[in-house]
Amino acid sequence: MAIDPFAEAEVRYNSLVEERRIGSLQPRAFRVAVRDLAVLDSEGRRWMLGPEDGIWYRRENERWLQADPPRRLVCPSCGHHNLGRHSFCVECGHRLNR
């Protein structure tokens, strides 16, 4: 089944925040681990979660800009990634969860 890389990074980020909170992850190791959660979108743009705020940032013209990632709706039936504007999977026709 296909995985939404942005959602997967958010789940891992929340896990890292908890590890840091309970003291099993040092601040420097936390920042390195968050940096490793970077995602490349289908257009080759790099996205990162801010280590202290958990907000998405996109790299553009040598700067990090706060932005919402390009979400894809993953079909629970077949795993196909659909554009956010679709209500039904273009692959199998299953209704998409929003």
CYANA upper distance limits for C-alpha pairs under 8 A (distance plus 0.5 A):
  1 MET  CA     78 CYS  CA      7.24
  1 MET  CA     79 GLY  CA      5.06
  1 MET  CA     80 HIS  CA      8.16
  2 ALA  CA     74 VAL  CA      7.51
  2 ALA  CA     79 GLY  CA      5.28
  2 ALA  CA     80 HIS  CA      6.81
  2 ALA  CA     81 HIS  CA      7.55
  3 ILE  CA      7 ALA  CA      8.50
  3 ILE  CA      8 GLU  CA      7.68
  3 ILE  CA     74 VAL  CA      7.71
  3 ILE  CA     79 GLY  CA      8.05
  4 ASP  CA      8 GLU  CA      6.66
  4 ASP  CA     71 ARG  CA      8.35
  4 ASP  CA     72 ARG  CA      7.39
  4 ASP  CA     73 LEU  CA      8.44
  4 ASP  CA     74 VAL  CA      7.41
  4 ASP  CA     81 HIS  CA      8.38
  5 PRO  CA      9 ALA  CA      6.56
  5 PRO  CA     39 VAL  CA      7.23
  6 PHE  CA     10 GLU  CA      6.76
  6 PHE  CA     39 VAL  CA      7.42
  6 PHE  CA     69 PRO  CA      7.82
  6 PHE  CA     71 ARG  CA      8.07
  7 ALA  CA     11 VAL  CA      6.78
  8 GLU  CA     12 ARG  CA      6.83
  9 ALA  CA     13 TYR  CA      6.47
  9 ALA  CA     37 LEU  CA      6.15
  9 ALA  CA     38 ALA  CA      8.22
  9 ALA  CA     39 VAL  CA      8.39
 10 GLU  CA     14 ASN  CA      6.72
 10 GLU  CA     49 LEU  CA      8.41
 10 GLU  CA     54 GLY  CA      8.41
 11 VAL  CA     15 SER  CA      6.92
 12 ARG  CA     16 LEU  CA      6.75
 12 ARG  CA     37 LEU  CA      8.40
 13 TYR  CA     17 VAL  CA      6.69
 13 TYR  CA     34 VAL  CA      6.98
 13 TYR  CA     37 LEU  CA      8.19
 13 TYR  CA     49 LEU  CA      8.45
 13 TYR  CA     54 GLY  CA      7.97
 14 ASN  CA     18 GLU  CA      6.84
 15 SER  CA     19 GLU  CA      6.80
 16 LEU  CA     20 ARG  CA      6.66
 16 LEU  CA     25 LEU  CA      8.19
 16 LEU  CA     30 PHE  CA      7.19
 16 LEU  CA     33 ALA  CA      8.21
 16 LEU  CA     34 VAL  CA      8.18
 17 VAL  CA     21 ARG  CA      6.59
 17 VAL  CA     30 PHE  CA      8.31
 18 GLU  CA     22 ILE  CA      6.80
 19 GLU  CA     23 GLY  CA      6.72
 19 GLU  CA     24 SER  CA      5.80
 19 GLU  CA     25 LEU  CA      5.97
 20 ARG  CA     24 SER  CA      6.42
 20 ARG  CA     25 LEU  CA      5.14
 20 ARG  CA     26 GLN  CA      6.87
 20 ARG  CA     27 PRO  CA      7.48
 20 ARG  CA     30 PHE  CA      7.29
 21 ARG  CA     25 LEU  CA      8.50
 25 LEU  CA     29 ALA  CA      6.85
 25 LEU  CA     30 PHE  CA      6.64
 26 GLN  CA     30 PHE  CA      6.58
 27 PRO  CA     31 ARG  CA      6.81
 28 ARG  CA     32 VAL  CA      6.82
 29 ALA  CA     33 ALA  CA      6.55
 30 PHE  CA     34 VAL  CA      6.64
 30 PHE  CA     51 PRO  CA      8.38
 31 ARG  CA     35 ARG  CA      6.63
 31 ARG  CA     51 PRO  CA      6.51
 32 VAL  CA     36 ASP  CA      6.82
 33 ALA  CA     37 LEU  CA      7.28
 34 VAL  CA     38 ALA  CA      8.12
 34 VAL  CA     48 MET  CA      8.48
 34 VAL  CA     49 LEU  CA      7.48
 34 VAL  CA     50 GLY  CA      8.34
 34 VAL  CA     51 PRO  CA      6.56
 35 ARG  CA     48 MET  CA      7.35
 35 ARG  CA     49 LEU  CA      8.14
 35 ARG  CA     51 PRO  CA      8.25
 37 LEU  CA     48 MET  CA      7.29
 37 LEU  CA     49 LEU  CA      8.00
 38 ALA  CA     46 ARG  CA      7.23
 38 ALA  CA     47 TRP  CA      6.03
 38 ALA  CA     48 MET  CA      5.18
 38 ALA  CA     49 LEU  CA      7.77
 39 VAL  CA     46 ARG  CA      6.28
 39 VAL  CA     47 TRP  CA      5.58
 39 VAL  CA     48 MET  CA      7.02
 40 LEU  CA     44 GLY  CA      6.00
 40 LEU  CA     45 ARG  CA      5.94
 40 LEU  CA     46 ARG  CA      5.14
 40 LEU  CA     47 TRP  CA      6.70
 41 ASP  CA     45 ARG  CA      5.98
 41 ASP  CA     46 ARG  CA      7.17
 41 ASP  CA     47 TRP  CA      8.05
 41 ASP  CA     70 PRO  CA      8.19
 45 ARG  CA     58 ARG  CA      7.49
 45 ARG  CA     59 ARG  CA      7.09
 45 ARG  CA     60 GLU  CA      8.14
 46 ARG  CA     58 ARG  CA      6.35
 46 ARG  CA     59 ARG  CA      5.97
 47 TRP  CA     56 TRP  CA      7.20
 47 TRP  CA     57 TYR  CA      6.07
 47 TRP  CA     58 ARG  CA      5.00
 47 TRP  CA     59 ARG  CA      6.81
 47 TRP  CA     69 PRO  CA      8.13
 48 MET  CA     56 TRP  CA      6.17
 48 MET  CA     57 TYR  CA      5.80
 48 MET  CA     58 ARG  CA      7.05
 49 LEU  CA     53 ASP  CA      8.27
 49 LEU  CA     54 GLY  CA      5.68
 49 LEU  CA     55 ILE  CA      5.79
 49 LEU  CA     56 TRP  CA      5.04
 49 LEU  CA     57 TYR  CA      6.63
 50 GLY  CA     54 GLY  CA      5.40
 50 GLY  CA     55 ILE  CA      5.80
 50 GLY  CA     56 TRP  CA      6.82
 50 GLY  CA     57 TYR  CA      7.40
 55 ILE  CA     66 GLN  CA      7.74
 56 TRP  CA     66 GLN  CA      6.48
 56 TRP  CA     67 ALA  CA      6.45
 56 TRP  CA     68 ASP  CA      6.82
 56 TRP  CA     69 PRO  CA      7.40
 57 TYR  CA     64 TRP  CA      6.25
 57 TYR  CA     65 LEU  CA      5.67
 57 TYR  CA     66 GLN  CA      4.77
 57 TYR  CA     67 ALA  CA      5.94
 57 TYR  CA     68 ASP  CA      8.18
 58 ARG  CA     64 TRP  CA      5.96
 58 ARG  CA     65 LEU  CA      5.75
 58 ARG  CA     66 GLN  CA      6.80
 58 ARG  CA     67 ALA  CA      6.67
 58 ARG  CA     69 PRO  CA      8.48
 59 ARG  CA     63 ARG  CA      6.11
 59 ARG  CA     64 TRP  CA      5.06
 59 ARG  CA     65 LEU  CA      6.86
 60 GLU  CA     64 TRP  CA      6.73
 60 GLU  CA     65 LEU  CA      7.43
 71 ARG  CA     83 LEU  CA      7.99
 71 ARG  CA     84 GLY  CA      6.89
 72 ARG  CA     81 HIS  CA      6.19
 72 ARG  CA     82 ASN  CA      5.97
 72 ARG  CA     83 LEU  CA      5.73
 72 ARG  CA     84 GLY  CA      6.02
 73 LEU  CA     81 HIS  CA      6.18
 73 LEU  CA     82 ASN  CA      5.57
 73 LEU  CA     83 LEU  CA      6.76
 73 LEU  CA     84 GLY  CA      6.35
 73 LEU  CA     96 LEU  CA      7.41
 73 LEU  CA     97 ASN  CA      7.97
 73 LEU  CA     98 ARG  CA      8.04
 74 VAL  CA     79 GLY  CA      6.02
 74 VAL  CA     80 HIS  CA      6.12
 74 VAL  CA     81 HIS  CA      5.11
 74 VAL  CA     82 ASN  CA      6.67
 74 VAL  CA     96 LEU  CA      8.01
 75 CYS  CA     79 GLY  CA      5.19
 75 CYS  CA     80 HIS  CA      5.83
 75 CYS  CA     81 HIS  CA      7.01
 75 CYS  CA     82 ASN  CA      7.80
 75 CYS  CA     89 CYS  CA      6.63
 75 CYS  CA     94 HIS  CA      7.59
 75 CYS  CA     95 ARG  CA      8.35
 75 CYS  CA     96 LEU  CA      6.40
 75 CYS  CA     97 ASN  CA      8.26
 76 PRO  CA     94 HIS  CA      8.47
 76 PRO  CA     96 LEU  CA      7.85
 76 PRO  CA     97 ASN  CA      8.44
 77 SER  CA     92 CYS  CA      8.31
 77 SER  CA     94 HIS  CA      7.11
 78 CYS  CA     91 GLU  CA      8.25
 78 CYS  CA     92 CYS  CA      7.42
 80 HIS  CA     89 CYS  CA      7.75
 80 HIS  CA     91 GLU  CA      7.13
 82 ASN  CA     86 HIS  CA      7.11
 82 ASN  CA     89 CYS  CA      6.84
 82 ASN  CA     90 VAL  CA      7.40
 86 HIS  CA     90 VAL  CA      8.37
 86 HIS  CA     96 LEU  CA      8.22
 87 SER  CA     95 ARG  CA      6.62
 87 SER  CA     96 LEU  CA      5.98
 87 SER  CA     97 ASN  CA      8.49
 88 PHE  CA     93 GLY  CA      5.80
 88 PHE  CA     94 HIS  CA      5.97
 88 PHE  CA     95 ARG  CA      4.93
 88 PHE  CA     96 LEU  CA      5.75
 89 CYS  CA     93 GLY  CA      5.09
 89 CYS  CA     94 HIS  CA      5.79
 89 CYS  CA     95 ARG  CA      6.89
 89 CYS  CA     96 LEU  CA      6.84
